[in-house]
Amino acid sequence: MSWHLTDRSVEDGTMTTTAAETQTEPLKKLRALRDNIASVFIGKSDAIDQMLIGLLARGHVLVEDVPGVGKTVLARSVARSIDCQFSRVQMTPDLLPSDILGVSVYNEKSGSFDFKPGPIFANIVLADEINRTTPRTQSALLEAMNETQVSVEGQTRPLEKPFMVIATQNPHEFEGTYFLPENQLDRFILRINIGYPSREFERQILLEQPDRNLLEALRPTMHGNDIIELQKQADLVRVDDVLLDYLQDVVQATRHHDAIQVGVSPRGALALLRAVRAMALLDGRDYAIPDDVKTLVLPCFSHRLVSKSYLHDGGAVSSDQVLLEILESTPAPS
């Protein structure tokens, strides 16, 4: 299913309007933002839309795939398309928590310690190859991702808004990688798998080399304050009770499936609800539909499930299969 800002007709009583007629200025900027990213990250519109859904839902996104398919290009193109503070952290085995959070440095002139903020104090933080650093450093991101604040040297410091962590990681079977613990995976609203481009789009990539040329020339199309306004609009998207029932039915099914050891938590259910609202807004609607839930169940839930075959085959594929079975067997509202 393709996700686009559309001009679908919405019937309300006797009056019919279109998304284009009711589109606000921030939504027009959202269309421009998506097109700007697509000019560099070629051929994977679904991955772009999922990234924007995470942003609109005030969530964090984990981009997982083999090296060389454009994980970093996608993250950097999103950051360069928004006029806000961006930082990149190359997650290496020798990285320390203080390298991310910051540290106090003695000031000889004042005779006191001055706090030097780390790269976490930005609007969009790219944690590149997050599973190449140690669990101790990975855990330094937990409070920041969950609470939009960090505690450094006994003092709580708020982070900028909007705030989003975009983490990339290579598959676990690659050498030099660490497993992300379940409590950290649960902080990501979506896990995106990019995959290889089609032959046609790969030819375009070979000719244009967007990661070298177009990415550097990319200019912002939206300010951080526009993102905050869009996030508020996403909160207002209507989700009918019958759709909430369907969402809960899917969540409950993950907790009672024979192949699943740990099902989706209430935090996971909330994450799906926020993502559903964001997808509706991205599609130009002020109401959610069952297809929003169906489309987002896998990217929102697959990394939250612990299957009983986890220790044997990694669990990722079997979790996806279980979710597909649940979607097929759970009646959706018409």
C-alpha positions as CSV (number, residue, x, y, z in Angstrom):
1,M,0.0,0.0,0.0
2,S,1.3,3.4,-0.9
3,W,1.0,6.3,1.5
4,H,0.6,9.8,0.0
5,L,-0.9,13.1,0.8
6,T,-4.1,12.8,-1.3
7,D,-7.0,14.8,-2.4
8,R,-9.7,12.3,-1.4
9,S,-13.2,13.5,-1.1
10,V,-14.7,13.4,2.4
11,E,-18.5,13.5,2.7
12,D,-19.8,15.3,5.8
13,G,-23.6,15.5,5.7
14,T,-24.7,17.3,2.5
15,M,-21.4,19.1,2.1
16,T,-18.4,17.5,0.4
17,T,-14.9,18.9,0.7
18,T,-11.5,17.6,-0.4
19,A,-8.2,17.4,1.5
20,A,-6.8,19.9,-0.9
21,E,-9.5,22.5,-0.1
22,T,-9.1,22.1,3.7
23,Q,-5.3,21.7,3.7
24,T,-3.6,24.1,6.0
25,E,-0.2,25.8,5.3
26,P,1.7,23.3,7.5
27,L,0.2,20.4,5.5
28,K,1.3,22.0,2.3
29,K,4.8,22.2,3.8
30,L,4.5,18.5,4.8
31,R,4.0,17.7,1.1
32,A,7.0,19.7,0.2
33,L,9.0,18.0,2.9
34,R,8.2,14.6,1.6
35,D,9.0,15.6,-2.0
36,N,12.3,17.1,-0.8
37,I,13.4,13.9,0.9
38,A,12.3,11.8,-2.1
39,S,14.6,13.9,-4.4
40,V,17.5,12.4,-2.6
41,F,16.3,9.1,-1.2
42,I,15.1,7.5,-4.4
43,G,12.6,4.8,-5.0
44,K,11.4,3.9,-1.4
45,S,8.4,6.2,-0.8
46,D,7.1,3.8,1.9
47,A,10.2,4.2,4.0
48,I,10.0,8.0,3.7
49,D,6.4,8.0,4.8
50,Q,7.1,5.7,7.8
51,M,9.9,8.1,8.8
52,L,7.5,11.1,8.7
53,I,4.9,9.1,10.6
54,G,7.4,8.6,13.4
55,L,8.2,12.3,13.4
56,L,4.5,13.4,13.4
57,A,3.8,10.9,16.2
58,R,6.6,12.3,18.4
59,G,8.3,8.9,18.2
60,H,11.7,7.5,17.4
61,V,12.5,5.3,14.4
62,L,14.9,2.4,14.0
63,V,16.1,1.8,10.5
64,E,17.4,-1.8,10.1
65,D,18.8,-3.3,7.0
66,V,22.1,-4.5,5.4
67,P,24.8,-2.0,4.8
68,G,24.6,0.2,1.6
69,V,20.8,0.4,1.1
70,G,20.6,4.1,2.2
71,K,19.8,4.0,5.9
72,T,22.1,7.0,6.7
73,V,21.0,8.8,3.5
74,L,17.4,8.6,4.5
75,A,18.1,9.9,8.0
76,R,20.3,12.8,6.8
77,S,17.9,13.8,4.1
78,V,15.1,14.1,6.7
79,A,17.3,16.2,9.0
80,R,18.5,18.5,6.2
81,S,15.0,19.1,5.0
82,I,14.0,20.6,8.4
83,D,15.4,23.9,9.7
84,C,16.4,22.6,13.1
85,Q,19.4,21.4,15.0
86,F,20.8,18.1,13.9
87,S,23.6,15.9,15.3
88,R,25.1,12.6,14.2
89,V,26.7,10.1,16.6
90,Q,28.7,7.3,15.1
91,M,28.1,4.5,17.6
92,T,31.3,2.7,18.1
93,P,32.4,0.1,20.7
94,D,34.5,2.6,22.6
95,L,31.8,5.3,22.9
96,L,30.9,6.3,26.4
97,P,27.6,7.6,27.8
98,S,29.2,11.0,28.4
99,D,30.1,11.2,24.7
100,I,26.3,11.3,24.0
101,L,24.9,13.2,27.0
102,G,27.7,15.7,27.7
103,V,30.1,16.4,30.5
104,S,31.1,19.2,32.9
105,V,34.4,20.9,32.3
106,Y,36.3,23.0,34.9
107,N,36.4,26.7,34.0
108,E,39.6,28.3,35.3
109,K,38.3,31.8,35.0
110,S,35.1,31.3,36.9
111,G,36.4,28.6,39.2
112,S,33.3,26.5,38.5
113,F,32.3,23.6,36.3
114,D,30.5,24.4,33.0
115,F,28.3,21.8,31.4
116,K,29.2,21.0,27.8
117,P,26.1,19.4,26.2
118,G,26.5,16.3,24.1
119,P,25.0,15.6,20.7
120,I,21.8,14.4,22.3
121,F,20.8,18.1,22.8
122,A,19.5,18.5,19.3
123,N,16.1,18.2,17.5
124,I,17.0,15.3,15.3
125,V,19.7,12.9,16.5
126,L,21.1,10.3,14.1
127,A,22.5,7.3,16.1
128,D,24.4,5.6,13.3
129,E,24.9,1.8,13.7
130,I,23.5,1.8,17.2
131,N,24.1,-1.9,17.7
132,R,27.8,-1.5,17.3
133,T,28.2,0.2,20.6
134,T,28.0,-1.4,24.0
135,P,24.7,-1.9,26.0
136,R,25.9,0.6,28.6
137,T,26.1,3.3,26.0
138,Q,22.9,2.2,24.3
139,S,21.1,2.6,27.6
140,A,22.2,6.2,27.9
141,L,19.6,6.9,25.2
142,L,16.7,5.4,27.1
143,E,15.7,8.3,29.3
144,A,16.2,10.8,26.5
145,M,14.0,8.8,24.1
146,N,11.2,8.1,26.7
147,E,11.2,11.3,28.8
148,T,12.6,14.0,26.4
149,Q,15.1,14.8,29.2
150,V,18.4,13.5,30.5
151,S,19.9,13.3,33.9
152,V,23.6,14.3,34.0
153,E,25.6,14.6,37.2
154,G,22.4,14.6,39.4
155,Q,20.7,17.3,37.3
156,T,17.8,16.9,35.0
157,R,18.1,18.7,31.7
158,P,15.2,19.0,29.2
159,L,15.8,18.4,25.5
160,E,14.8,20.5,22.6
161,K,11.4,20.1,20.9
162,P,10.7,18.6,18.5
163,F,13.0,15.7,19.4
164,M,13.5,12.6,17.5
165,V,16.1,9.8,17.5
166,I,16.7,8.1,14.2
167,A,18.8,5.0,14.8
168,T,20.3,2.8,12.1
169,Q,21.5,-0.8,12.7
170,N,22.8,-3.7,10.7
171,P,21.3,-7.2,11.0
172,H,22.4,-9.1,14.1
173,E,24.2,-11.8,12.1
174,F,26.8,-9.2,11.0
175,E,30.0,-9.3,13.0
176,G,30.7,-6.7,15.7
177,T,27.0,-6.1,16.6
178,Y,25.3,-6.2,20.0
179,F,21.6,-7.1,20.6
180,L,19.4,-4.1,21.5
181,P,17.6,-5.0,24.7
182,E,13.8,-5.3,24.6
183,N,13.3,-2.2,26.8
184,Q,15.2,-0.1,24.3
185,L,13.6,-1.6,21.2
186,D,10.3,-0.7,22.8
187,R,11.2,3.0,22.7
188,F,11.1,3.0,18.9
189,I,7.7,3.7,17.6
190,L,8.5,2.0,14.2
191,R,11.2,-0.3,12.8
192,I,11.8,0.4,9.1
193,N,13.2,-2.2,6.7
194,I,14.3,-0.5,3.5
195,G,15.2,-3.3,1.1
196,Y,16.9,-3.2,-2.2
197,P,15.7,-0.7,-4.9
198,S,14.1,-1.8,-8.1
199,R,16.4,-2.1,-11.2
200,E,14.9,1.2,-12.6
201,F,15.5,3.2,-9.4
202,E,19.0,1.6,-8.9
203,R,19.9,2.9,-12.4
204,Q,18.8,6.4,-11.3
205,I,20.9,6.1,-8.1
206,L,23.9,5.0,-10.1
207,L,23.6,8.0,-12.4
208,E,22.8,10.7,-9.9
209,Q,24.7,9.4,-6.8
210,P,22.4,11.4,-4.6
211,D,24.3,10.7,-1.4
212,R,27.3,12.7,-2.9
213,N,25.6,15.5,-4.8
214,L,21.9,16.0,-4.1
215,L,22.2,15.5,-0.4
216,E,24.7,18.3,0.1
217,A,22.5,20.7,-2.0
218,L,19.3,19.9,0.0
219,R,17.7,22.9,1.6
220,P,15.1,23.0,4.5
221,T,11.5,23.2,3.5
222,M,10.0,23.4,7.0
223,H,10.9,24.8,10.4
224,G,10.9,22.9,13.6
225,N,7.9,24.9,14.8
226,D,6.0,23.6,11.8
227,I,6.7,20.1,13.0
228,I,5.3,20.9,16.4
229,E,2.2,22.3,14.9
230,L,1.7,19.2,12.8
231,Q,2.2,17.0,15.8
232,K,-0.6,18.9,17.5
233,Q,-2.8,18.4,14.5
234,A,-2.1,14.6,14.6
235,D,-3.3,14.5,18.2
236,L,-6.7,15.8,16.9
237,V,-7.2,13.0,14.3
238,R,-10.5,11.2,15.1
239,V,-10.3,7.5,16.0
240,D,-13.8,6.0,16.3
241,D,-14.6,3.5,19.1
242,V,-15.0,0.7,16.6
243,L,-11.5,1.3,15.3
244,L,-10.2,1.3,18.9
245,D,-11.9,-2.0,19.4
246,Y,-10.1,-3.4,16.4
247,L,-6.8,-2.1,17.5
248,Q,-7.3,-3.7,21.0
249,D,-8.3,-7.0,19.4
250,V,-5.0,-7.1,17.5
251,V,-3.1,-6.2,20.7
252,Q,-4.9,-8.9,22.7
253,A,-4.3,-11.5,20.1
254,T,-0.5,-11.0,20.4
255,R,-0.7,-11.8,24.1
256,H,-2.6,-15.1,23.6
257,H,-0.9,-16.5,20.5
258,D,0.8,-19.8,21.1
259,A,4.0,-18.8,19.2
260,I,4.5,-15.6,21.2
261,Q,6.1,-15.5,24.6
262,V,5.7,-11.8,25.3
263,G,3.0,-9.8,23.5
264,V,2.5,-6.2,22.9
265,S,2.5,-4.0,26.0
266,P,0.1,-1.0,26.7
267,R,3.0,1.3,25.6
268,G,3.1,-0.6,22.3
269,A,-0.7,-0.1,21.9
270,L,-0.3,3.6,22.5
271,A,2.5,3.7,20.0
272,L,0.3,2.2,17.3
273,L,-2.5,4.6,18.1
274,R,-0.2,7.6,17.7
275,A,1.2,6.2,14.5
276,V,-2.3,5.6,13.1
277,R,-3.2,9.2,13.8
278,A,0.0,10.4,12.2
279,M,-0.6,8.3,9.1
280,A,-4.1,9.7,8.7
281,L,-2.7,13.2,8.8
282,L,0.0,12.3,6.3
283,D,-2.7,11.1,4.0
284,G,-4.6,14.3,4.3
285,R,-7.4,13.0,6.6
286,D,-8.7,14.1,10.0
287,Y,-10.0,10.6,10.8
288,A,-8.3,7.2,11.0
289,I,-9.4,4.1,9.0
290,P,-8.8,0.3,9.4
291,D,-6.2,0.3,6.7
292,D,-4.1,2.6,8.8
293,V,-4.0,0.0,11.6
294,K,-3.4,-2.9,9.1
295,T,-0.5,-1.1,7.4
296,L,1.3,-0.1,10.6
297,V,0.9,-3.3,12.7
298,L,4.1,-4.9,11.4
299,P,6.5,-1.9,11.6
300,C,5.0,-0.9,15.0
301,F,4.8,-4.4,16.6
302,S,7.4,-6.7,15.0
303,H,10.3,-5.5,17.2
304,R,8.1,-5.5,20.4
305,L,7.2,-9.2,20.3
306,V,9.3,-12.0,21.8
307,S,8.5,-15.2,20.1
308,K,9.1,-18.6,21.6
309,S,11.6,-19.3,18.8
310,Y,13.6,-16.2,19.6
311,L,16.7,-18.1,20.9
312,H,16.8,-20.4,17.9
313,D,16.3,-18.1,14.9
314,G,16.3,-14.5,16.1
315,G,12.5,-14.3,16.1
316,A,12.2,-11.5,13.6
317,V,10.7,-13.5,10.7
318,S,8.5,-15.6,12.9
319,S,7.1,-12.5,14.7
320,D,6.2,-11.0,11.3
321,Q,4.4,-14.2,10.3
322,V,2.5,-14.3,13.6
323,L,1.3,-10.7,13.0
324,L,0.2,-11.5,9.5
325,E,-1.8,-14.4,10.8
326,I,-3.4,-12.2,13.5
327,L,-4.4,-9.6,10.9
328,E,-5.9,-12.3,8.7
329,S,-7.9,-13.8,11.6
330,T,-9.0,-10.6,13.3
331,P,-12.2,-9.1,11.8
332,A,-11.7,-5.5,10.8
333,P,-14.5,-2.9,10.8
334,S,-16.0,-2.1,7.4
